Structures are given as structure tokens and as C-alpha cells.
């Protein structure tokens, strides 16, 4: 089930190149946008959002990259902050992380799971959207 955001909402949507630089830029611009929305840079909520954006964007670049195609970041601030990262690769959908001492992958999603109120994956043609919702204790300003 895909949780829905209730009003009021404020939205930020940008496309980035599927490169490390694109992932970094997504994180930096997210922090600036959150600050503009009243979530101060360096606050607990801003830091949590930065970690989630960084992980989801890095996953899109490393695992969801299709040559010549960008990934999209969408932030929606309502009663929660919804972070969505969309890429165009259909195979290799993220799975719920398992705690395993020697596991080589999935640790980043453990971080997302620890910080997010909810998270999941929505398939879409072509590709997928990985999303996470964080309770920042603020709502969008009208």
C-alpha cells in the first residue's frame, strides 16, 4: 500500500544525470529546498533527509542507471516529507534489507528503513520509483 500525503503540500522536482555528481547535486539542492521550506540546514530533520536522498540517489546511479537516461528526484512536503527517486531500470528492484554480518549490499536501505516512517518501491513503465517518508515535525507553509 502506498501511503498518501494530505494537504497542504509543497513540491520540488528535478532531473539529474545518472552520475556521482548528479547524486551529490540532488542531495545539495534538497538541503537548500528544505531550508527554504523551513527545515533548517543542520537540523535533525534536514540531516535525516540528506542521508535518505543521498542513499536513494546513489542507488539510482549505481543500480538503476541506464546509459543516456537521467534520474528524477521529487520532494513533497505535507504532513510528512516524501522523497521519491525515479530511474528507468526495471530489473533489480530493491528488497527489504536483511541484517547480515557479511552482506555486501543493502546496508544503505537499512539506514533508510531506520530513518523513514515508511518506504517502498513503485514499479512504473519504464523503471521504478523508490520512495521514503520522513516525519520532520513541520508542514508545508501555505
CNS distance restraints for C-alpha pairs under 8 A (distance, minus, plus):
assign (resid   2 and name CA) (resid 120 and name CA) 7.82 0.50 0.50
assign (resid   5 and name CA) (resid   9 and name CA) 7.83 0.50 0.50
assign (resid   5 and name CA) (resid  78 and name CA) 6.09 0.50 0.50
assign (resid   5 and name CA) (resid  79 and name CA) 6.59 0.50 0.50
assign (resid   5 and name CA) (resid  80 and name CA) 6.98 0.50 0.50
assign (resid   5 and name CA) (resid  82 and name CA) 7.91 0.50 0.50
assign (resid   6 and name CA) (resid  78 and name CA) 6.25 0.50 0.50
assign (resid   6 and name CA) (resid  79 and name CA) 6.36 0.50 0.50
assign (resid   7 and name CA) (resid  78 and name CA) 5.85 0.50 0.50
assign (resid   7 and name CA) (resid  79 and name CA) 7.16 0.50 0.50
assign (resid   8 and name CA) (resid  77 and name CA) 7.90 0.50 0.50
assign (resid   8 and name CA) (resid  78 and name CA) 5.26 0.50 0.50
assign (resid   8 and name CA) (resid  79 and name CA) 7.39 0.50 0.50
assign (resid   8 and name CA) (resid 139 and name CA) 7.27 0.50 0.50
assign (resid   8 and name CA) (resid 140 and name CA) 5.85 0.50 0.50
assign (resid   8 and name CA) (resid 141 and name CA) 7.55 0.50 0.50
assign (resid   8 and name CA) (resid 142 and name CA) 6.92 0.50 0.50
assign (resid   9 and name CA) (resid  76 and name CA) 6.34 0.50 0.50
assign (resid   9 and name CA) (resid  77 and name CA) 5.22 0.50 0.50
assign (resid   9 and name CA) (resid  78 and name CA) 4.28 0.50 0.50
assign (resid   9 and name CA) (resid  79 and name CA) 7.85 0.50 0.50
assign (resid   9 and name CA) (resid 139 and name CA) 7.78 0.50 0.50
assign (resid   9 and name CA) (resid 140 and name CA) 5.52 0.50 0.50
assign (resid  10 and name CA) (resid  76 and name CA) 5.60 0.50 0.50
assign (resid  10 and name CA) (resid  77 and name CA) 5.12 0.50 0.50
assign (resid  10 and name CA) (resid  78 and name CA) 6.64 0.50 0.50
assign (resid  10 and name CA) (resid 140 and name CA) 5.87 0.50 0.50
assign (resid  10 and name CA) (resid 141 and name CA) 7.76 0.50 0.50
assign (resid  11 and name CA) (resid  74 and name CA) 7.20 0.50 0.50
assign (resid  11 and name CA) (resid  75 and name CA) 5.68 0.50 0.50
assign (resid  11 and name CA) (resid  76 and name CA) 4.50 0.50 0.50
assign (resid  11 and name CA) (resid  77 and name CA) 6.46 0.50 0.50
assign (resid  12 and name CA) (resid  33 and name CA) 7.58 0.50 0.50
assign (resid  12 and name CA) (resid  73 and name CA) 7.99 0.50 0.50
assign (resid  12 and name CA) (resid  74 and name CA) 5.64 0.50 0.50
assign (resid  12 and name CA) (resid  75 and name CA) 5.09 0.50 0.50
assign (resid  12 and name CA) (resid  76 and name CA) 6.51 0.50 0.50
assign (resid  13 and name CA) (resid  72 and name CA) 7.19 0.50 0.50
assign (resid  13 and name CA) (resid  73 and name CA) 5.74 0.50 0.50
assign (resid  13 and name CA) (resid  74 and name CA) 4.41 0.50 0.50
assign (resid  13 and name CA) (resid  75 and name CA) 6.49 0.50 0.50
assign (resid  14 and name CA) (resid  72 and name CA) 5.78 0.50 0.50
assign (resid  14 and name CA) (resid  73 and name CA) 5.49 0.50 0.50
assign (resid  14 and name CA) (resid  74 and name CA) 6.65 0.50 0.50
assign (resid  15 and name CA) (resid  70 and name CA) 6.25 0.50 0.50
assign (resid  15 and name CA) (resid  71 and name CA) 5.70 0.50 0.50
assign (resid  15 and name CA) (resid  72 and name CA) 4.31 0.50 0.50
assign (resid  15 and name CA) (resid  73 and name CA) 6.27 0.50 0.50
assign (resid  16 and name CA) (resid  22 and name CA) 5.11 0.50 0.50
assign (resid  16 and name CA) (resid  23 and name CA) 7.31 0.50 0.50
assign (resid  16 and name CA) (resid  25 and name CA) 7.79 0.50 0.50
assign (resid  16 and name CA) (resid  26 and name CA) 7.03 0.50 0.50
assign (resid  16 and name CA) (resid  70 and name CA) 5.45 0.50 0.50
assign (resid  16 and name CA) (resid  71 and name CA) 5.49 0.50 0.50
assign (resid  16 and name CA) (resid  72 and name CA) 6.16 0.50 0.50
assign (resid  16 and name CA) (resid  73 and name CA) 7.70 0.50 0.50
assign (resid  17 and name CA) (resid  21 and name CA) 7.74 0.50 0.50
assign (resid  17 and name CA) (resid  22 and name CA) 4.98 0.50 0.50
assign (resid  17 and name CA) (resid  23 and name CA) 7.86 0.50 0.50
assign (resid  17 and name CA) (resid  69 and name CA) 7.21 0.50 0.50
assign (resid  17 and name CA) (resid  70 and name CA) 4.63 0.50 0.50
assign (resid  17 and name CA) (resid  71 and name CA) 6.43 0.50 0.50
assign (resid  18 and name CA) (resid  22 and name CA) 5.96 0.50 0.50
assign (resid  18 and name CA) (resid  23 and name CA) 7.23 0.50 0.50
assign (resid  18 and name CA) (resid  60 and name CA) 7.20 0.50 0.50
assign (resid  18 and name CA) (resid  61 and name CA) 4.89 0.50 0.50
assign (resid  18 and name CA) (resid  65 and name CA) 6.00 0.50 0.50
assign (resid  18 and name CA) (resid  66 and name CA) 7.93 0.50 0.50
assign (resid  18 and name CA) (resid  69 and name CA) 6.90 0.50 0.50
assign (resid  18 and name CA) (resid  70 and name CA) 5.15 0.50 0.50
assign (resid  18 and name CA) (resid  71 and name CA) 5.97 0.50 0.50
assign (resid  19 and name CA) (resid  23 and name CA) 6.36 0.50 0.50
assign (resid  19 and name CA) (resid  61 and name CA) 5.72 0.50 0.50
assign (resid  20 and name CA) (resid  24 and name CA) 6.20 0.50 0.50
assign (resid  20 and name CA) (resid  58 and name CA) 7.11 0.50 0.50
assign (resid  20 and name CA) (resid  61 and name CA) 6.81 0.50 0.50
assign (resid  21 and name CA) (resid  25 and name CA) 6.09 0.50 0.50
assign (resid  22 and name CA) (resid  26 and name CA) 6.15 0.50 0.50
assign (resid  23 and name CA) (resid  27 and name CA) 6.52 0.50 0.50
assign (resid  23 and name CA) (resid  54 and name CA) 6.66 0.50 0.50
assign (resid  23 and name CA) (resid  57 and name CA) 5.05 0.50 0.50
assign (resid  23 and name CA) (resid  58 and name CA) 5.77 0.50 0.50
assign (resid  23 and name CA) (resid  61 and name CA) 7.03 0.50 0.50
assign (resid  24 and name CA) (resid  28 and name CA) 6.29 0.50 0.50
assign (resid  24 and name CA) (resid  54 and name CA) 7.05 0.50 0.50
assign (resid  25 and name CA) (resid  29 and name CA) 5.99 0.50 0.50
assign (resid  26 and name CA) (resid  30 and name CA) 6.02 0.50 0.50
assign (resid  26 and name CA) (resid  53 and name CA) 7.30 0.50 0.50
assign (resid  26 and name CA) (resid  54 and name CA) 7.60 0.50 0.50
assign (resid  26 and name CA) (resid  57 and name CA) 7.19 0.50 0.50
assign (resid  26 and name CA) (resid  73 and name CA) 7.04 0.50 0.50
assign (resid  27 and name CA) (resid  31 and name CA) 6.37 0.50 0.50
assign (resid  27 and name CA) (resid  50 and name CA) 5.86 0.50 0.50
assign (resid  27 and name CA) (resid  53 and name CA) 5.75 0.50 0.50
assign (resid  27 and name CA) (resid  54 and name CA) 5.61 0.50 0.50
assign (resid  27 and name CA) (resid  57 and name CA) 7.94 0.50 0.50
assign (resid  28 and name CA) (resid  32 and name CA) 6.50 0.50 0.50
assign (resid  28 and name CA) (resid  50 and name CA) 8.00 0.50 0.50
assign (resid  29 and name CA) (resid  33 and name CA) 6.14 0.50 0.50
assign (resid  30 and name CA) (resid  34 and name CA) 6.08 0.50 0.50
assign (resid  30 and name CA) (resid  50 and name CA) 7.18 0.50 0.50
assign (resid  30 and name CA) (resid  53 and name CA) 7.65 0.50 0.50
assign (resid  30 and name CA) (resid  75 and name CA) 7.79 0.50 0.50
assign (resid  31 and name CA) (resid  35 and name CA) 6.15 0.50 0.50
assign (resid  31 and name CA) (resid  41 and name CA) 6.47 0.50 0.50
assign (resid  31 and name CA) (resid  46 and name CA) 6.59 0.50 0.50
assign (resid  31 and name CA) (resid  49 and name CA) 7.92 0.50 0.50
assign (resid  31 and name CA) (resid  50 and name CA) 6.56 0.50 0.50
assign (resid  32 and name CA) (resid  36 and name CA) 6.29 0.50 0.50
assign (resid  32 and name CA) (resid  41 and name CA) 7.58 0.50 0.50
assign (resid  33 and name CA) (resid  37 and name CA) 6.27 0.50 0.50
assign (resid  34 and name CA) (resid  38 and name CA) 6.38 0.50 0.50
assign (resid  34 and name CA) (resid  39 and name CA) 5.11 0.50 0.50
assign (resid  34 and name CA) (resid  40 and name CA) 7.02 0.50 0.50
assign (resid  34 and name CA) (resid  41 and name CA) 7.65 0.50 0.50
assign (resid  34 and name CA) (resid  46 and name CA) 6.93 0.50 0.50
assign (resid  35 and name CA) (resid  39 and name CA) 4.73 0.50 0.50
assign (resid  35 and name CA) (resid  40 and name CA) 4.66 0.50 0.50
assign (resid  35 and name CA) (resid  41 and name CA) 5.71 0.50 0.50
assign (resid  35 and name CA) (resid  46 and name CA) 7.86 0.50 0.50
assign (resid  36 and name CA) (resid  40 and name CA) 7.97 0.50 0.50
assign (resid  37 and name CA) (resid 140 and name CA) 6.91 0.50 0.50
assign (resid  37 and name CA) (resid 141 and name CA) 7.17 0.50 0.50
assign (resid  38 and name CA) (resid 138 and name CA) 7.95 0.50 0.50
assign (resid  39 and name CA) (resid  43 and name CA) 7.09 0.50 0.50
assign (resid  39 and name CA) (resid  45 and name CA) 6.84 0.50 0.50
assign (resid  39 and name CA) (resid  46 and name CA) 6.10 0.50 0.50
assign (resid  39 and name CA) (resid 138 and name CA) 7.61 0.50 0.50
assign (resid  40 and name CA) (resid  46 and name CA) 6.51 0.50 0.50
assign (resid  41 and name CA) (resid  46 and name CA) 5.73 0.50 0.50
assign (resid  41 and name CA) (resid  47 and name CA) 7.52 0.50 0.50
assign (resid  42 and name CA) (resid  46 and name CA) 6.00 0.50 0.50
assign (resid  42 and name CA) (resid  47 and name CA) 5.98 0.50 0.50
assign (resid  43 and name CA) (resid  47 and name CA) 6.10 0.50 0.50
assign (resid  44 and name CA) (resid  48 and name CA) 6.15 0.50 0.50
assign (resid  45 and name CA) (resid  49 and name CA) 6.14 0.50 0.50
assign (resid  45 and name CA) (resid 135 and name CA) 7.96 0.50 0.50
assign (resid  45 and name CA) (resid 136 and name CA) 5.17 0.50 0.50
assign (resid  46 and name CA) (resid  50 and name CA) 6.07 0.50 0.50
assign (resid  47 and name CA) (resid  51 and name CA) 6.31 0.50 0.50
assign (resid  48 and name CA) (resid  52 and name CA) 6.35 0.50 0.50
assign (resid  48 and name CA) (resid 115 and name CA) 6.52 0.50 0.50
assign (resid  49 and name CA) (resid  53 and name CA) 6.03 0.50 0.50
assign (resid  49 and name CA) (resid 134 and name CA) 7.38 0.50 0.50
assign (resid  50 and name CA) (resid  54 and name CA) 5.95 0.50 0.50
assign (resid  51 and name CA) (resid  55 and name CA) 6.16 0.50 0.50
assign (resid  51 and name CA) (resid 112 and name CA) 7.83 0.50 0.50
assign (resid  52 and name CA) (resid  56 and name CA) 6.12 0.50 0.50
assign (resid  52 and name CA) (resid  83 and name CA) 7.91 0.50 0.50
assign (resid  52 and name CA) (resid 111 and name CA) 7.69 0.50 0.50
assign (resid  52 and name CA) (resid 112 and name CA) 5.65 0.50 0.50
assign (resid  52 and name CA) (resid 115 and name CA) 7.68 0.50 0.50
assign (resid  52 and name CA) (resid 132 and name CA) 7.69 0.50 0.50
assign (resid  53 and name CA) (resid  57 and name CA) 5.85 0.50 0.50
assign (resid  53 and name CA) (resid  83 and name CA) 7.00 0.50 0.50
assign (resid  54 and name CA) (resid  58 and name CA) 5.92 0.50 0.50
assign (resid  55 and name CA) (resid  59 and name CA) 6.11 0.50 0.50
assign (resid  55 and name CA) (resid 108 and name CA) 6.04 0.50 0.50
assign (resid  55 and name CA) (resid 109 and name CA) 7.49 0.50 0.50
assign (resid  55 and name CA) (resid 112 and name CA) 7.54 0.50 0.50
assign (resid  56 and name CA) (resid  60 and name CA) 6.23 0.50 0.50
assign (resid  56 and name CA) (resid  85 and name CA) 6.31 0.50 0.50
assign (resid  56 and name CA) (resid 130 and name CA) 7.16 0.50 0.50
assign (resid  57 and name CA) (resid  61 and name CA) 6.28 0.50 0.50
assign (resid  57 and name CA) (resid  71 and name CA) 7.97 0.50 0.50
assign (resid  57 and name CA) (resid  73 and name CA) 7.86 0.50 0.50
assign (resid  57 and name CA) (resid  85 and name CA) 6.49 0.50 0.50
assign (resid  58 and name CA) (resid  62 and name CA) 5.99 0.50 0.50
assign (resid  59 and name CA) (resid  63 and name CA) 5.38 0.50 0.50
assign (resid  59 and name CA) (resid  64 and name CA) 6.64 0.50 0.50
assign (resid  60 and name CA) (resid  64 and name CA) 4.39 0.50 0.50
assign (resid  60 and name CA) (resid  65 and name CA) 6.08 0.50 0.50
assign (resid  60 and name CA) (resid  71 and name CA) 6.79 0.50 0.50
assign (resid  60 and name CA) (resid  85 and name CA) 7.26 0.50 0.50
assign (resid  60 and name CA) (resid  86 and name CA) 7.42 0.50 0.50
assign (resid  60 and name CA) (resid  87 and name CA) 6.01 0.50 0.50
assign (resid  61 and name CA) (resid  65 and name CA) 5.14 0.50 0.50
assign (resid  61 and name CA) (resid  71 and name CA) 7.76 0.50 0.50
assign (resid  63 and name CA) (resid  92 and name CA) 7.54 0.50 0.50
assign (resid  64 and name CA) (resid  87 and name CA) 5.69 0.50 0.50
assign (resid  64 and name CA) (resid  88 and name CA) 6.63 0.50 0.50
assign (resid  64 and name CA) (resid  89 and name CA) 4.96 0.50 0.50
assign (resid  64 and name CA) (resid  90 and name CA) 7.85 0.50 0.50
assign (resid  65 and name CA) (resid  69 and name CA) 7.24 0.50 0.50
assign (resid  65 and name CA) (resid  70 and name CA) 7.80 0.50 0.50
assign (resid  65 and name CA) (resid  71 and name CA) 7.92 0.50 0.50
assign (resid  65 and name CA) (resid  87 and name CA) 6.94 0.50 0.50
assign (resid  65 and name CA) (resid  88 and name CA) 7.20 0.50 0.50
assign (resid  65 and name CA) (resid  89 and name CA) 6.46 0.50 0.50
assign (resid  66 and name CA) (resid  70 and name CA) 7.92 0.50 0.50
assign (resid  66 and name CA) (resid  88 and name CA) 6.56 0.50 0.50
assign (resid  66 and name CA) (resid  89 and name CA) 6.24 0.50 0.50
assign (resid  69 and name CA) (resid  88 and name CA) 7.25 0.50 0.50
assign (resid  70 and name CA) (resid  87 and name CA) 7.04 0.50 0.50
assign (resid  71 and name CA) (resid  85 and name CA) 6.90 0.50 0.50
assign (resid  71 and name CA) (resid  86 and name CA) 5.56 0.50 0.50
assign (resid  71 and name CA) (resid  87 and name CA) 4.73 0.50 0.50
assign (resid  71 and name CA) (resid  88 and name CA) 7.39 0.50 0.50
assign (resid  72 and name CA) (resid  84 and name CA) 7.87 0.50 0.50
assign (resid  72 and name CA) (resid  85 and name CA) 5.55 0.50 0.50
assign (resid  72 and name CA) (resid  86 and name CA) 5.04 0.50 0.50
assign (resid  72 and name CA) (resid  87 and name CA) 6.67 0.50 0.50
assign (resid  73 and name CA) (resid  83 and name CA) 7.35 0.50 0.50
assign (resid  73 and name CA) (resid  84 and name CA) 5.72 0.50 0.50
assign (resid  73 and name CA) (resid  85 and name CA) 4.70 0.50 0.50
assign (resid  73 and name CA) (resid  86 and name CA) 6.62 0.50 0.50
assign (resid  74 and name CA) (resid  82 and name CA) 7.89 0.50 0.50
assign (resid  74 and name CA) (resid  83 and name CA) 5.93 0.50 0.50
assign (resid  74 and name CA) (resid  84 and name CA) 5.01 0.50 0.50
assign (resid  74 and name CA) (resid  85 and name CA) 6.48 0.50 0.50
assign (resid  75 and name CA) (resid  81 and name CA) 6.88 0.50 0.50
assign (resid  75 and name CA) (resid  82 and name CA) 5.66 0.50 0.50
assign (resid  75 and name CA) (resid  83 and name CA) 4.81 0.50 0.50
assign (resid  75 and name CA) (resid  84 and name CA) 6.42 0.50 0.50
assign (resid  76 and name CA) (resid  81 and name CA) 5.71 0.50 0.50
assign (resid  76 and name CA) (resid  82 and name CA) 5.09 0.50 0.50
assign (resid  76 and name CA) (resid  83 and name CA) 6.73 0.50 0.50
assign (resid  77 and name CA) (resid  81 and name CA) 4.53 0.50 0.50
assign (resid  77 and name CA) (resid  82 and name CA) 6.42 0.50 0.50
assign (resid  77 and name CA) (resid 139 and name CA) 6.50 0.50 0.50
assign (resid  77 and name CA) (resid 140 and name CA) 5.59 0.50 0.50
assign (resid  78 and name CA) (resid 139 and name CA) 5.20 0.50 0.50
assign (resid  78 and name CA) (resid 140 and name CA) 5.28 0.50 0.50
assign (resid  79 and name CA) (resid 135 and name CA) 7.48 0.50 0.50
assign (resid  79 and name CA) (resid 137 and name CA) 7.94 0.50 0.50
assign (resid  79 and name CA) (resid 138 and name CA) 7.02 0.50 0.50
assign (resid  79 and name CA) (resid 139 and name CA) 5.14 0.50 0.50
assign (resid  79 and name CA) (resid 140 and name CA) 7.42 0.50 0.50
assign (resid  80 and name CA) (resid 133 and name CA) 6.24 0.50 0.50
assign (resid  80 and name CA) (resid 134 and name CA) 5.65 0.50 0.50
assign (resid  80 and name CA) (resid 135 and name CA) 4.84 0.50 0.50
assign (resid  80 and name CA) (resid 136 and name CA) 6.44 0.50 0.50
assign (resid  80 and name CA) (resid 137 and name CA) 7.65 0.50 0.50
assign (resid  80 and name CA) (resid 138 and name CA) 7.59 0.50 0.50
assign (resid  80 and name CA) (resid 139 and name CA) 7.01 0.50 0.50
assign (resid  81 and name CA) (resid 133 and name CA) 5.48 0.50 0.50
assign (resid  81 and name CA) (resid 134 and name CA) 5.13 0.50 0.50
assign (resid  81 and name CA) (resid 135 and name CA) 6.36 0.50 0.50
assign (resid  81 and name CA) (resid 136 and name CA) 6.81 0.50 0.50
assign (resid  82 and name CA) (resid 131 and name CA) 6.89 0.50 0.50
assign (resid  82 and name CA) (resid 132 and name CA) 5.78 0.50 0.50
assign (resid  82 and name CA) (resid 133 and name CA) 4.42 0.50 0.50
assign (resid  82 and name CA) (resid 134 and name CA) 6.53 0.50 0.50
assign (resid  83 and name CA) (resid 131 and name CA) 5.43 0.50 0.50
assign (resid  83 and name CA) (resid 132 and name CA) 5.29 0.50 0.50
assign (resid  83 and name CA) (resid 133 and name CA) 6.26 0.50 0.50
assign (resid  84 and name CA) (resid 129 and name CA) 6.25 0.50 0.50
assign (resid  84 and name CA) (resid 130 and name CA) 5.73 0.50 0.50
assign (resid  84 and name CA) (resid 131 and name CA) 4.28 0.50 0.50
assign (resid  84 and name CA) (resid 132 and name CA) 6.66 0.50 0.50
assign (resid  85 and name CA) (resid 129 and name CA) 5.49 0.50 0.50
assign (resid  85 and name CA) (resid 130 and name CA) 5.40 0.50 0.50
assign (resid  85 and name CA) (resid 131 and name CA) 6.37 0.50 0.50
assign (resid  86 and name CA) (resid 127 and name CA) 7.28 0.50 0.50
assign (resid  86 and name CA) (resid 128 and name CA) 5.67 0.50 0.50
assign (resid  86 and name CA) (resid 129 and name CA) 4.18 0.50 0.50
assign (resid  86 and name CA) (resid 130 and name CA) 6.40 0.50 0.50
assign (resid  87 and name CA) (resid 127 and name CA) 5.60 0.50 0.50
assign (resid  87 and name CA) (resid 128 and name CA) 5.84 0.50 0.50
assign (resid  87 and name CA) (resid 129 and name CA) 6.62 0.50 0.50
assign (resid  88 and name CA) (resid 125 and name CA) 7.86 0.50 0.50
assign (resid  88 and name CA) (resid 126 and name CA) 5.29 0.50 0.50
assign (resid  88 and name CA) (resid 127 and name CA) 3.79 0.50 0.50
assign (resid  88 and name CA) (resid 128 and name CA) 6.43 0.50 0.50
assign (resid  89 and name CA) (resid 126 and name CA) 6.82 0.50 0.50
assign (resid  89 and name CA) (resid 127 and name CA) 4.53 0.50 0.50
assign (resid  89 and name CA) (resid 128 and name CA) 6.90 0.50 0.50
assign (resid  90 and name CA) (resid 123 and name CA) 7.63 0.50 0.50
assign (resid  90 and name CA) (resid 125 and name CA) 7.92 0.50 0.50
assign (resid  90 and name CA) (resid 126 and name CA) 6.38 0.50 0.50
assign (resid  90 and name CA) (resid 127 and name CA) 4.34 0.50 0.50
assign (resid  90 and name CA) (resid 128 and name CA) 6.35 0.50 0.50
assign (resid  91 and name CA) (resid 127 and name CA) 7.97 0.50 0.50
assign (resid  93 and name CA) (resid 121 and name CA) 7.68 0.50 0.50
assign (resid  93 and name CA) (resid 128 and name CA) 7.76 0.50 0.50
assign (resid  94 and name CA) (resid 121 and name CA) 7.30 0.50 0.50
assign (resid  96 and name CA) (resid 109 and name CA) 7.55 0.50 0.50
assign (resid  97 and name CA) (resid 106 and name CA) 5.45 0.50 0.50
assign (resid  97 and name CA) (resid 107 and name CA) 7.09 0.50 0.50
assign (resid  97 and name CA) (resid 109 and name CA) 6.04 0.50 0.50
assign (resid  97 and name CA) (resid 110 and name CA) 5.71 0.50 0.50
assign (resid  98 and name CA) (resid 106 and name CA) 7.42 0.50 0.50
assign (resid  98 and name CA) (resid 110 and name CA) 7.74 0.50 0.50
assign (resid  99 and name CA) (resid 103 and name CA) 7.87 0.50 0.50
assign (resid  99 and name CA) (resid 110 and name CA) 7.95 0.50 0.50
assign (resid 106 and name CA) (resid 110 and name CA) 6.56 0.50 0.50
assign (resid 107 and name CA) (resid 111 and name CA) 6.65 0.50 0.50
assign (resid 108 and name CA) (resid 112 and name CA) 6.46 0.50 0.50
assign (resid 109 and name CA) (resid 113 and name CA) 5.97 0.50 0.50
assign (resid 110 and name CA) (resid 114 and name CA) 6.13 0.50 0.50
assign (resid 111 and name CA) (resid 115 and name CA) 6.24 0.50 0.50
assign (resid 112 and name CA) (resid 116 and name CA) 5.78 0.50 0.50
assign (resid 112 and name CA) (resid 119 and name CA) 7.71 0.50 0.50
assign (resid 112 and name CA) (resid 132 and name CA) 7.42 0.50 0.50
assign (resid 113 and name CA) (resid 117 and name CA) 7.73 0.50 0.50
assign (resid 113 and name CA) (resid 118 and name CA) 7.22 0.50 0.50
assign (resid 113 and name CA) (resid 119 and name CA) 6.88 0.50 0.50
assign (resid 115 and name CA) (resid 134 and name CA) 7.06 0.50 0.50
assign (resid 116 and name CA) (resid 132 and name CA) 5.93 0.50 0.50
assign (resid 116 and name CA) (resid 133 and name CA) 5.44 0.50 0.50
assign (resid 116 and name CA) (resid 134 and name CA) 4.85 0.50 0.50
assign (resid 116 and name CA) (resid 135 and name CA) 7.55 0.50 0.50
assign (resid 117 and name CA) (resid 132 and name CA) 7.47 0.50 0.50
assign (resid 117 and name CA) (resid 133 and name CA) 5.53 0.50 0.50
assign (resid 117 and name CA) (resid 134 and name CA) 5.34 0.50 0.50
assign (resid 117 and name CA) (resid 135 and name CA) 6.53 0.50 0.50
assign (resid 118 and name CA) (resid 132 and name CA) 5.76 0.50 0.50
assign (resid 118 and name CA) (resid 133 and name CA) 5.36 0.50 0.50
assign (resid 118 and name CA) (resid 134 and name CA) 7.41 0.50 0.50
assign (resid 119 and name CA) (resid 130 and name CA) 7.53 0.50 0.50
assign (resid 119 and name CA) (resid 131 and name CA) 5.45 0.50 0.50
assign (resid 119 and name CA) (resid 132 and name CA) 4.05 0.50 0.50
assign (resid 119 and name CA) (resid 133 and name CA) 6.20 0.50 0.50
assign (resid 120 and name CA) (resid 130 and name CA) 5.87 0.50 0.50
assign (resid 120 and name CA) (resid 131 and name CA) 5.53 0.50 0.50
assign (resid 120 and name CA) (resid 132 and name CA) 6.59 0.50 0.50
assign (resid 121 and name CA) (resid 128 and name CA) 6.74 0.50 0.50
assign (resid 121 and name CA) (resid 129 and name CA) 5.65 0.50 0.50
assign (resid 121 and name CA) (resid 130 and name CA) 4.46 0.50 0.50
assign (resid 121 and name CA) (resid 131 and name CA) 6.25 0.50 0.50
assign (resid 122 and name CA) (resid 128 and name CA) 5.63 0.50 0.50
assign (resid 122 and name CA) (resid 129 and name CA) 5.14 0.50 0.50
assign (resid 122 and name CA) (resid 130 and name CA) 6.45 0.50 0.50
assign (resid 122 and name CA) (resid 131 and name CA) 7.96 0.50 0.50
assign (resid 123 and name CA) (resid 127 and name CA) 6.22 0.50 0.50
assign (resid 123 and name CA) (resid 128 and name CA) 4.33 0.50 0.50
assign (resid 123 and name CA) (resid 129 and name CA) 6.37 0.50 0.50
assign (resid 124 and name CA) (resid 128 and name CA) 5.18 0.50 0.50
assign (resid 124 and name CA) (resid 129 and name CA) 7.25 0.50 0.50
